[in-house]
Amino acid sequence: MDPDPWADATPSQGTSSEPKESSSSTSAQSPTAPTSGSSTAGRSSRMTPRRLVAQPTRLEAVEDDPLGPLGGGGGGSSSDSGLPLESPPAPPQKETLPIRTTMPQSASAAAARRSGPADPHRIDDDDDDEALARRSGPRQPPPVHPALPSPVASTREPSVRIEQAAKPSFHITVGDPHKVGDLTSSHIVYSVRTKTTSKAYKQPEFEVKRRYRDFLWLYNTLHANNPGVVVPPPPEKQAVGRFESNFVESRRAALEKMLNKIAAHPALQHDPDLKLFLESETFNIDVKHKERREPNLGESKGMLSTFGIHVGSSTKFVEQDDWFHERRIYLDALENQLKGLLKELETMVAQRKAMAEAAGDFSASLHALSTVELSPSLSGPLDALSELQLTIRDVYDRQAQQDVLTLGIVVEEYIRLIGSAKQAFAQRQKAFHAWHAAESELLKRKAGQDKLLRQGKSQQDRLNQVGAEVADAERKVHQARLLFEDMGRLMHAELDRFEREKVEDFKRR
């Protein structure tokens, strides 16, 4: 039977690796040597592909290294030395650690945490099960404690905005009303005490004495100095009952509110007349000197008077701006509603005062009845009912006074503020008339200039004078137009400010 060409060469039993080594070397030296079955192998090679046999390579250990590159003793294999073949070491594996969201705590650790903040660097040496479990898992991060405020920063004042820091603050109180003068010239004098951070004043705190007409002078002067601004007004005059305690107290509160609103206004707080009113010790003398220097103090004072424009009221004003027209209608309706509310409030206050008076009369009657020689079981309840009626009388009196001093004062104040806003509208109308009056004057000057130009150069001096007059009239027209436009923008801001303050004041009541 022919040998299978695909079969491996099997060495005989008992042969060592050395004869195999020699055979392999022999075959390596003569790879093309013919064999006894060459004819048969030739026929088979034409039918089947040729098999490539890998030649083994022997690795010999270095003599100097007793262990060798692959371990073992000497250059022989493990079969020669008789030692078992060692398996390669297992590759390292990543240790899977349990993920824990909470750490078990012992009773002592919990008590220590309750007693004080835990030290994140502390290492517990206890060998209980919980400590071992805690050490086997990942360490819990130290607790985060809120930062304590710095003692240096806590002593500082809280930071404010730049606008608020640059704006001076005022705190004005009007108090100590007392009557001075004889029967014909008697009046009430108030103490006006001011605390301010403004550097324009000599001292941060001072006090002066003022009467009602001084407050009225301040209101009129501020209106003349600041056309278009809604100046907080003082309470109205009253000829009858002006020395009654309730009226004096309500007027004092209204005057104090007026001064604080003026001092809080961004434009009015820098007015020199306000400084004169709050600080001057010789107020009457200073006012006389001021009127002597400025004889047109009052309605004619202001920017219109500086232009030399005399405004007449003969021309009817027709509002061209829809926004101002709507605001004027709104202010008229609001004024009527507030006047109606004030009237109903006065009726309610009068009724409460009448009920308080009736409760007082009823209490007096019950007390007189309890003193009559009746049975003690009836006299005691009558006397107690008399005391109860006195309490009811006091409650009605306090309610009536509270209505006047809270809601009544606010309603009256905003009725006066609407009047001040209408006065600002009137100033705007005067500015409009001044603008058109300046335009009419300019047209007259230009007509005279054109007439002189048609006459030729015979009146050159007169022509130069008329040209200067025309240039001056053009300057006045330009200034009057700018004043009217600026006053319109200012009144936009003032009416918006009026609306915001109105909402806040009524909400506080």
C-alpha positions in Angstrom: 0.0 0.0 0.0 1.4 3.4 -1.0 2.1 5.8 1.8 -0.3 8.7 2.1 1.3 11.9 0.9 -0.8 13.9 3.4 0.2 11.9 6.4 2.7 13.4 8.9 6.0 11.7 9.4 5.7 9.8 12.7 8.9 9.1 14.5 9.4 5.7 16.1 8.8 5.3 19.7 11.7 5.7 22.0 13.5 8.1 19.8 14.5 11.4 21.4 14.3 14.9 20.0 17.9 14.7 18.8 17.3 12.3 15.9 14.3 14.4 14.9 16.6 17.3 15.0 19.1 15.5 12.7 16.4 14.5 10.3 15.2 18.0 10.0 18.6 19.3 9.4 19.2 16.6 6.7 16.0 17.5 5.0 17.0 21.2 5.3 20.3 20.5 3.6 18.8 18.5 0.7 15.1 19.5 0.3 14.9 18.2 -3.3 16.4 14.7 -2.7 14.5 12.0 -4.5 12.7 9.3 -2.6 11.8 5.7 -3.4 8.2 6.6 -4.2 9.0 9.6 -6.4 7.0 8.3 -9.3 4.0 7.8 -7.2 4.4 11.2 -5.4 4.7 12.8 -8.8 1.5 11.4 -10.0 -0.2 12.5 -6.7 1.2 16.0 -6.9 -0.6 16.6 -10.2 -3.9 15.7 -8.6 -3.5 17.4 -5.1 -2.0 20.6 -3.9 1.5 20.5 -2.4 1.7 20.5 1.4 4.0 23.0 3.1 5.6 21.6 6.2 6.8 24.1 8.9 10.2 23.4 10.1 10.7 23.5 13.9 13.3 25.8 15.4 15.1 25.0 18.6 15.6 27.7 21.2 18.7 27.3 23.3 19.3 28.9 26.7 22.2 31.2 27.3 24.9 29.4 29.3 25.6 32.4 31.6 21.9 32.7 32.7 20.9 29.6 34.6 17.2 30.4 34.3 17.2 31.2 30.6 14.9 33.6 28.8 11.9 31.2 29.2 12.7 29.8 32.6 13.7 26.1 33.3 17.1 24.6 34.0 19.6 24.4 31.1 18.9 24.4 27.4 16.7 21.3 27.4 12.9 21.3 27.4 10.7 20.5 30.3 10.5 16.9 29.2 14.3 16.5 29.6 14.4 18.0 33.0 11.4 16.1 34.2 9.8 19.2 35.7 6.1 20.0 35.0 5.3 22.7 32.4 4.4 25.9 34.3 1.3 27.8 33.0 1.7 31.5 32.2 0.5 34.0 34.8 -3.1 35.2 34.6 -3.5 38.8 33.4 -4.6 41.3 36.1 -8.3 42.0 36.3 -10.0 45.2 37.4 -11.5 44.9 40.8 -15.2 45.6 40.9 -16.0 47.7 43.9 -19.5 48.1 45.2 -21.0 51.5 44.7 -22.7 52.8 47.9 -24.7 56.0 48.1 -24.8 56.0 51.9 -22.3 54.8 54.5 -23.3 52.9 57.6 -22.6 54.8 60.7 -22.1 53.5 64.1 -23.9 55.0 67.1 -20.7 56.6 68.4 -20.0 58.2 65.0 -23.5 59.5 64.7 -23.3 60.9 68.2 -20.0 62.6 67.5 -21.5 64.1 64.3 -24.4 65.5 66.2 -22.1 67.0 68.9 -19.9 68.8 66.4 -18.7 68.9 62.8 -16.8 65.7 61.7 -13.1 65.8 60.9 -12.7 64.5 57.3 -9.1 63.4 58.1 -9.9 61.3 61.1 -9.2 57.5 60.8 -11.2 55.2 63.1 -9.4 52.2 64.6 -12.4 50.3 65.8 -12.7 46.8 64.4 -16.4 46.3 64.5 -18.3 45.0 61.5 -19.5 48.5 60.5 -16.0 49.9 60.5 -14.8 47.0 58.4 -17.6 47.4 55.9 -16.9 51.1 55.8 -13.2 50.5 55.1 -14.0 47.9 52.4 -16.1 50.3 50.4 -15.1 53.7 49.0 -14.6 56.6 51.5 -17.5 59.0 51.8 -16.5 62.6 50.9 -16.4 65.0 53.9 -19.5 66.9 54.5 -19.7 70.4 53.1 -20.5 73.1 55.7 -21.8 76.5 54.8 -19.2 79.2 54.8 -19.4 81.4 57.9 -19.6 85.2 57.3 -16.4 87.0 57.6 -16.2 89.2 60.7 -14.6 92.0 58.6 -17.3 91.9 55.9 -20.1 91.8 58.5 -19.1 95.1 60.0 -19.3 96.9 56.6 -22.4 98.6 55.4 -24.4 96.8 52.7 -23.5 97.8 49.2 -25.9 100.0 47.2 -26.2 101.0 43.6 -24.1 103.9 42.3 -27.2 106.0 41.6 -28.4 105.5 45.1 -25.0 106.3 46.6 -24.7 109.5 44.5 -28.3 110.6 45.4 -28.5 112.4 48.8 -31.0 111.2 51.3 -33.4 113.4 53.3 -35.4 112.7 56.4 -37.6 115.7 57.3 -40.0 115.9 60.3 -42.6 118.6 60.9 -43.6 118.8 64.5 -44.2 120.8 67.7 -47.1 123.0 66.3 -47.8 125.8 68.7 -49.8 129.0 68.5 -48.0 132.4 68.6 -49.1 136.0 68.2 -51.9 138.1 69.6 -55.6 137.9 68.7 -55.3 139.7 65.3 -52.0 138.1 64.1 -52.1 134.6 65.7 -50.8 131.7 63.6 -49.3 128.2 64.1 -45.5 127.8 63.9 -44.0 124.4 63.1 -40.5 123.0 63.8 -38.9 121.6 60.7 -36.1 119.2 61.5 -33.9 117.9 58.7 -31.4 115.0 58.5 -29.5 114.7 55.2 -26.4 113.3 53.6 -26.1 116.1 51.0 -22.9 118.0 51.0 -24.6 121.2 49.9 -25.8 121.9 53.5 -23.6 123.2 56.3 -24.5 120.5 58.8 -26.1 117.0 58.5 -28.8 117.8 61.0 -30.5 121.1 61.7 -33.9 122.6 62.7 -35.8 125.8 61.8 -39.2 127.4 62.5 -41.7 127.9 59.7 -45.3 128.9 59.4 -47.9 128.0 56.8 -47.3 130.9 54.4 -43.6 129.9 54.2 -44.7 126.4 52.9 -46.9 128.2 50.4 -44.0 130.4 49.2 -41.9 127.3 48.7 -44.5 125.6 46.5 -45.0 128.7 44.3 -41.3 129.3 43.9 -40.6 125.7 43.0 -43.3 125.8 40.4 -41.8 128.9 38.8 -38.3 127.5 38.9 -39.2 124.1 37.4 -41.8 124.5 34.7 -43.4 121.1 33.8 -42.6 119.5 37.2 -45.5 118.2 39.3 -44.6 119.9 42.7 -46.2 118.4 45.8 -48.5 121.1 47.1 -49.3 122.1 50.7 -52.8 121.7 52.3 -55.3 124.3 51.4 -56.1 127.3 53.6 -58.9 127.2 56.2 -60.3 130.2 57.9 -62.7 128.5 60.3 -61.4 126.1 62.9 -57.7 126.4 62.0 -56.6 126.1 65.6 -58.5 122.9 66.4 -56.3 120.0 67.4 -57.6 117.6 64.7 -57.1 120.2 62.0 -53.6 121.2 63.2 -52.6 117.6 63.3 -53.8 116.8 59.8 -52.1 119.9 58.5 -48.9 119.0 60.2 -48.9 115.5 58.6 -49.7 116.9 55.2 -46.9 119.5 55.4 -44.4 116.8 56.5 -45.5 114.6 53.6 -45.1 117.5 51.2 -41.5 118.3 52.2 -40.4 114.6 52.1 -41.8 114.2 48.6 -40.1 117.4 47.4 -36.8 116.3 48.9 -37.1 112.8 47.3 -37.7 114.3 43.8 -34.5 114.1 41.7 -34.9 117.6 40.2 -36.5 119.5 43.2 -34.0 118.3 45.8 -31.2 120.4 44.2 -33.2 123.6 44.0 -31.5 126.4 45.9 -34.9 127.7 47.2 -35.4 124.4 49.0 -32.1 124.8 50.6 -33.0 128.3 51.7 -36.3 127.1 53.2 -34.8 124.2 55.1 -31.6 125.8 56.4 -32.0 129.6 56.7 -32.2 131.0 60.2 -33.3 134.4 58.9 -35.8 133.2 56.4 -38.0 136.3 56.1 -35.0 138.6 55.5 -33.5 136.3 52.9 -36.7 136.1 51.0 -37.0 139.9 50.9 -33.5 140.2 49.6 -34.2 137.6 47.0 -37.4 139.4 45.8 -35.5 142.6 45.7 -32.9 141.1 43.4 -35.5 139.2 41.3 -38.6 141.5 41.1 -40.4 139.2 38.7 -40.6 136.4 41.3 -43.7 134.4 40.8 -45.7 133.4 37.8 -43.5 135.4 35.3 -40.3 133.9 36.6 -38.7 131.1 34.7 -37.3 130.4 31.3 -40.1 132.2 29.5 -39.2 135.5 31.2 -35.6 135.2 30.3 -36.5 135.2 26.6 -38.4 138.5 26.9 -41.6 136.9 25.7 -44.9 138.2 27.1 -47.5 135.4 26.8 -51.1 136.3 26.5 -54.0 133.9 27.1 -56.2 135.3 24.3 -55.4 132.5 21.9 -57.2 129.2 22.6 -54.9 126.3 23.0 -55.7 123.1 21.0 -53.8 120.0 22.1 -52.1 118.3 19.2 -50.6 115.4 21.1 -53.0 112.6 21.7 -51.1 111.3 24.7 -51.4 114.6 26.6 -55.0 114.9 25.6 -55.8 111.4 27.1 -53.8 112.2 30.3 -55.8 115.4 30.8 -59.1 113.6 30.4 -57.8 110.9 32.8 -56.8 113.4 35.4 -60.2 115.2 35.2 -62.0 111.9 35.8 -59.7 110.9 38.6 -60.1 114.3 40.3 -63.9 113.9 40.2 -63.7 110.4 41.7 -61.4 111.4 44.5 -63.6 114.4 45.4 -66.6 112.1 45.6 -64.7 109.6 47.7 -63.6 112.4 50.0 -67.2 113.6 50.4 -68.4 110.2 51.3 -65.5 109.8 53.7 -66.4 113.0 55.5 -70.0 111.9 55.8 -68.9 108.6 57.4 -66.5 110.4 59.8 -69.4 112.7 60.8 -71.7 109.7 61.4 -69.1 108.0 63.6 -68.6 111.1 65.6 -72.4 111.3 66.1 -72.5 107.7 67.1 -69.7 108.3 69.6 -71.6 111.2 71.1 -74.8 109.2 71.3 -72.9 106.3 73.0 -71.5 108.8 75.5 -75.0 110.2 76.3 -76.3 106.7 76.7 -73.5 105.8 79.1 -74.2 108.8 81.2 -77.9 107.8 81.4 -77.1 104.3 82.4 -74.7 105.4 85.1 -77.3 107.8 86.5 -79.9 104.9 86.5 -77.4 102.6 88.3 -77.1 105.1 91.2 -80.8 105.0 92.0 -81.6 102.9 95.1 -82.5 99.7 93.3 -81.6 96.1 94.0 -77.9 95.4 93.8 -78.6 92.7 91.2 -79.8 95.4 88.8 -77.4 98.3 89.7 -74.3 96.2 88.9 -75.2 95.3 85.3 -76.4 98.8 84.6 -73.1 100.2 85.7 -71.1 97.6 83.7 -73.2 98.5 80.6 -72.4 102.2 81.2 -68.7 101.4 81.1 -69.2 99.4 77.9 -70.8 102.3 76.2 -67.9 104.5 77.2 -65.6 102.0 75.5 -67.8 102.0 72.4 -67.6 105.8 72.3 -63.8 105.7 72.4 -63.7 103.2 69.6 -65.9 105.4 67.4 -63.7 108.4 68.1 -60.5 106.5 67.2 -62.0 105.2 64.0 -63.1 108.6 62.9 -59.7 110.1 63.7 -57.9 107.2 61.9 -60.0 107.6 58.8 -59.1 111.3 58.6 -55.4 110.8 59.3 -54.9 107.9 56.9 -57.2 107.7 53.9 -58.5 111.2 54.2 -55.0 112.8 54.1 -54.0 110.7 51.0 -57.2 111.5 49.1 -56.8 115.2 49.8 -53.1 115.1 48.9 -53.8 113.5 45.5 -56.6 116.0 44.8 -54.0 118.7 45.4 -51.4 116.8 43.3 -53.9 116.7 40.4 -54.2 120.5 40.7 -50.4 120.7 40.6 -50.4 118.5 37.4 -53.0 120.8 35.8 -50.7 123.8 36.6 -47.9 122.0 34.8 -50.3 121.6 31.8 -51.0 125.3 32.0 -47.2 126.0 31.9 -46.9 123.8 28.9 -49.7 125.8 27.2 -47.8 129.0 28.0 -44.7 127.6 26.5 -46.7 126.7 23.3 -48.1 130.3 23.1 -44.6 131.7 23.7 -43.3 129.6 20.8 -46.0 130.9 18.4 -45.7 134.4 19.7 -42.0 134.3 18.9 -42.7 132.9 15.4 -45.2 135.8 14.8 -42.6 138.3 15.9 -40.0 136.7 13.6 -42.4 137.0 10.6 -42.9 140.7 11.4 -39.1 141.2 11.5 -38.6 139.4 8.3 -41.4 141.4 6.6 -39.7 144.7 7.6 -36.3 143.4 6.4 -37.8 142.5 3.0 -39.3 145.9 2.7 -36.0 147.6 3.4 -34.3 145.3 0.9 -36.7 146.4 -1.8 -36.0 150.1 -1.1 -32.3 149.6 -2.0 -29.1 150.5 -0.2 -30.1 154.0 0.8 -30.9 152.8 4.4 -28.0 150.5 5.0 -27.8 151.3 8.8 -31.4 150.5 9.3 -31.0 147.4 7.3 -28.2 146.2 9.5 -30.3 146.9 12.6 -33.2 145.0 11.2 -31.0 142.0 10.3 -29.8 141.9 13.9 -33.4 142.0 15.1 -34.3 139.1 12.8 -31.4 137.0 14.1 -32.5 137.7 17.7 -36.0 136.7 16.8 -34.8 133.5 15.2 -32.8 132.7 18.4 -35.9 133.3 20.6 -38.1 131.0 18.3 -35.5 128.3 18.5 -35.2 128.6 22.3 -39.0 128.7 22.8 -39.4 125.6 20.6 -36.8 123.7 22.6 -38.4 124.7 25.8 -41.8 123.4 24.7 -40.3 120.1 23.5 -38.3 119.7 26.7 -41.3 120.5 28.9 -43.3 117.8 27.0 -40.6 115.1 27.7 -40.4 116.2 31.3 -44.1 116.0 31.8 -44.1 112.5 30.3 -41.7 111.4 33.1 -43.6 113.4 35.7 -47.0 111.9 35.0 -45.5 108.4 35.0 -43.9 109.1 38.3 -47.3 110.5 39.6 -49.0 107.2 38.6 -46.4 105.0 40.3 -46.5 107.0 43.5 -50.3 107.0 43.6 -50.5 103.2 43.4 -47.8 102.8 46.2 -49.4 105.4 48.5 -52.9 103.9 48.3 -51.6 100.4 48.7 -49.8 101.4 52.0 -53.1 102.7 53.3 
